[in-house]
Each structure stands twice: as C-alpha cells, then as structure tokens.
Amino acid sequence: MVEMSVSGVILEPKTRSPIVVLKDADERRALLIWVGEAEANAILMGLEKIQPPRPMTHDLLLNAVKLLNGKITGIRVSDMRDSTFFAEIDVEVGGEVKVLDARPSDAIALAMRVDVPIFVAEPVMATSSVPINPSQEEEDAEAFRKFLDEVKPSDFGKLGGMS
C-alpha cells in the first residue's frame, strides 16, 4: 500500500468534471479520480475543515460510527475493475476492525473529516497513477500541466461513471 494525501480537486478543462488528485509522500506519483460535483464539494469541505450547519451524508455516517462506539482508522483505494475504482473504510469497533465497501469519493470525504491515512494499493498505482516530480525543470513541469489540461476520463478507462 502507498500512503497518499489529497493534493486538491481540479476541474477537467473540457468537461469541467471534478477530479480528486492524490499524491504520494515523495510527490513522485499522482492518482486522478473523477468524482461527481457533490462528492467533490464534500471532499473540499472536509479538506478545508468547513462545518456545515446541518450534517451532510458523510457527517451523518461519521456520527453513526461514533454513536456505535466505533472509530474510522483508515481508508484504502483497493482495486480498479472495469474502469471503476473501489475503496474500503476501516472502522474499529470494540477492538475489531470492520471493513466497509465504499466509493473512493465517499471514503476520501470521510478521511478528510477525521484525518486518517489514505492508502492506495500498489497494483492500482502501477496501472492508474501518473508520474510527477516537482523538482524537475520547468519544461517537465509544463509537460505535466499540459497533461492535466488534456487528460480525459476515457484515458483511464473511465467513461461517464463516477467514483
């Protein structure tokens, strides 16, 4: 597993679809996950630590876990099948870890609210990540920016469906 952090949410230039950008600790690889607008908003609110006046869906789930004396301990983007990312949420209850199947966008939104690690399985990184290196010359950085401007969901086998 590769520990990742949310670098931010960007918009795909042509379709204006939100993309969550996860980066590894060394900032050598990024994983781009297309999400819906509501999911992007939930991730950004968690990232910015914005508390809504009423609980959003992710806050409701977190409150339910707490009410049942549970604790979210981590999330994983565990697989990619048929052009769809899969995630898991680890919930500790009574000393035992339970695993919940989840969309990556929901798992990431929860991770942002409780500051737990985000991991991505190495096979997912091997097939779906893109290389980056912030210490490269400006020319290489420009090539990465151009890639982000031109990349589209179908380049990753992701058409229409949201994570």
N, C-alpha and C positions, 0 to 999 in steps of 0.2 A: 504494500500500500504506500502511496505517495501522499504526504501531507500537503494540502493546498490551502490557499486563502482566497477570499473574494477580492479581486482587484477592482471590480466595479461592474456596472451594467452599461453596455453600449448599445447603440441602435444600428442595425444593418442598414447601410445607406439607401439602398434601393427600395426595400420593402418597409423600412422603419420598424422591423421586428426587433424586440429586445433580445440581447444576448448577454448572459452572465459570463464573465471572464474569471476563471480560476487560474491562479499561478502557483507554481511550486515554490518552495522556500528559496531555492537558488535562482529563481526567475529565469530558468532555462527553458521551461515548457509551460504552455498555457492550454487550458481546455475551455472551449467555447460551447456553451449550452444555450440553445434557443429556448426561450420561455414566453409565456403569454404576458400581456400588459399587467394584469392584476398580480401575477406572480412576481414580475419584476418590481412592481411597486412594493409588495410585501418584503422582498429582499432588501430593497433600498431603505425602507423604513427600519428594518432590523439593523442594517449596516450603520445608519445614521442615529440609531437608538431613539427613534421617534415613538412616543407612546400615544396611540390613538385614544380618543375619549371613551370609546367602547371597544371591547376585544374584537380583533379580526379573527379569521378562522385559525391562523397559526397560534395566536394568543389563546384562543379557546382550547386548542389541543394541549398547549403547554400548561394551562390552568388545570385541565383534566388530569394530566400526568401528575402534577404536583398534589392535587386533591387525593389521588390514589397513592400518595407517598412514593411516587416514582421520581426519577431524575433522568433527563436526557444526557447521555455521556459522550455521544459522538455520532457522526453520520458518515456514510460511505457512498460514493458513486461506484457501484459494484459491478456493473455489467453494461454492455451495449448489445442489444439484439434487435434485428430487423430495423435498424436505424433509429432505435429509441434507447435513451439512457435509462438505467434503473438505479435506484438508490435504496439504502436501508438506514433506519434510525435505530440506534441502540438506546433502549430505555432500561434503566436499572430499577428493579422493584424488589424489595426485600432481599437484597444481596444477589439477586439473579438478574442477568441481562436478557431482556426480551428484544427481539429484532422485528421491527415493523417495516414492511414493504412500503415504498414511497416514491413519488415523483422527485427527481433531483431538485426541482424548484421549491417544493414544499420542505424537503429536508434542509436545503440551504437556508431558507427563510427561518426555520426553527434554529439552526445553528447560529445565525446572526443574533437571535434573541437571547440565547443562553451561553454564548461564547464557548462553544465546544469545537473540537477539531473536525476538520473536513478532510476526508481521505478519498483518494481515487485509486481503484485497483490498477496495478501496473499493466495488465493486458488492455484495459481501457485507454490508459495513457499511450501505450505503444501504437494503438490503432487510430486514436482520435485526437491526440494532442498536437499542437503546433509548436515548433521551436521558437524561442525568443532568447535574446541576450542583450540586456540594457547597456552593457559595456561595449557593444560593437560600435564601429564607426557610424557616423550619421547616415552614411549611404545605406548601411544594413538596416538601421532603424527606419529609414524611409521606406525600404522594401517591405518591412513588417507592417507599417502603416498602410501602404498600398494594398498589401494582402488583406488587412482588415476591411479596407474600403471595398474591395472587390469580392471577398468571400461571400458565398450564399449558402443557405441551409442545405441545398442539394449536394454541395461539395462534400458534406459529411454524411450523405445518405439520408438527410432529414428533410422531408418534404411535408409541409403543412402541419404535421402533428407537433404538439408542444410537449415539453417535458414537465 
